Amino acid sequence: QVQLVESGGGLVQAGGSLRLSCAATGRRISTYNMGWFRQVPGKEREFVAAIGGSGGREYYADAVKGRFTISRDNAKNTVLLEMNGLKPEDTAVYYCAADTDRGLFLFTVPGRYDYWGQGTQVTVSS
């Protein structure tokens, strides 16, 4: 019903910046709650950032607060994650997710999201 494709990952040096994109097809996502998560081998999927539906608020994990910014480009049906001041500990596969229902937005809980992208690798060298 909703397909999500992440792009923009790559290899950057510590202190650098990267912009991830999550392009959606199948449905308009401008009214959906959207989130970014990341995962490294052997660890659980970790919440990074989220943005509510139309006019919704932004939420950030403490580890990325002040460095990452989530936003929408509604004309392109896309959600963005601008990452600045990258650190080696930011290295992970980053996933985009959509919460399409109208229930309580538990934005840090992976199980509350209905659709996921395939992920894009971000590697930060020291």
Backbone hydrogen bonds, N-H to C=O, Kabsch-Sander energy under -0.5 kcal/mol:
donor,donor_aa,acceptor,acceptor_aa,energy
3,Q,25,T,-2.5
5,V,23,A,-2.0
7,S,21,S,-2.0
10,G,121,Q,-0.6
12,V,10,G,-0.5
12,V,123,T,-2.6
14,A,125,S,-2.5
15,G,86,L,-3.3
16,G,13,Q,-2.3
18,L,83,M,-2.4
20,L,18,L,-0.5
20,L,81,L,-2.7
21,S,7,S,-2.7
22,C,79,V,-2.1
23,A,5,V,-2.5
24,A,77,N,-2.2
25,T,3,Q,-2.1
32,Y,29,I,-1.5
33,N,99,D,-1.6
34,M,51,I,-2.7
35,G,97,A,-2.5
36,W,49,A,-3.2
37,F,95,Y,-2.7
38,R,46,E,-2.4
39,Q,93,V,-1.8
43,K,40,V,-2.0
46,E,38,R,-3.5
48,V,36,W,-2.4
49,A,36,W,-1.6
50,A,59,Y,-2.2
51,I,34,M,-2.8
52,G,57,R,-2.3
56,G,53,G,-3.7
59,Y,50,A,-2.6
61,A,48,V,-2.6
64,V,61,A,-1.6
65,K,61,A,-1.2
67,R,64,V,-2.4
68,F,64,V,-2.1
69,T,82,E,-2.4
71,S,80,L,-1.8
73,D,78,T,-3.0
76,K,73,D,-1.2
77,N,74,N,-1.0
78,T,73,D,-1.8
79,V,22,C,-2.0
80,L,71,S,-2.8
81,L,20,L,-2.4
82,E,69,T,-2.9
83,M,18,L,-3.1
83,M,81,L,-0.6
84,N,67,R,-1.8
84,N,82,E,-0.5
85,G,15,G,-0.6
86,L,16,G,-2.4
90,D,87,K,-2.3
91,T,88,P,-1.8
92,A,122,V,-1.9
93,V,39,Q,-2.5
94,Y,92,A,-0.6
94,Y,120,T,-2.9
95,Y,37,F,-3.1
97,A,35,G,-2.4
98,A,115,Y,-2.1
99,D,33,N,-3.1
100,T,98,A,-0.6
106,L,104,L,-1.3
107,F,105,F,-1.5
109,V,106,L,-1.9
112,R,109,V,-1.7
113,Y,110,P,-1.9
114,D,98,A,-2.5
115,Y,98,A,-1.6
117,G,96,C,-2.3
120,T,94,Y,-1.9
122,V,92,A,-2.7
123,T,10,G,-2.7
125,S,12,V,-2.6
125,S,123,T,-0.5
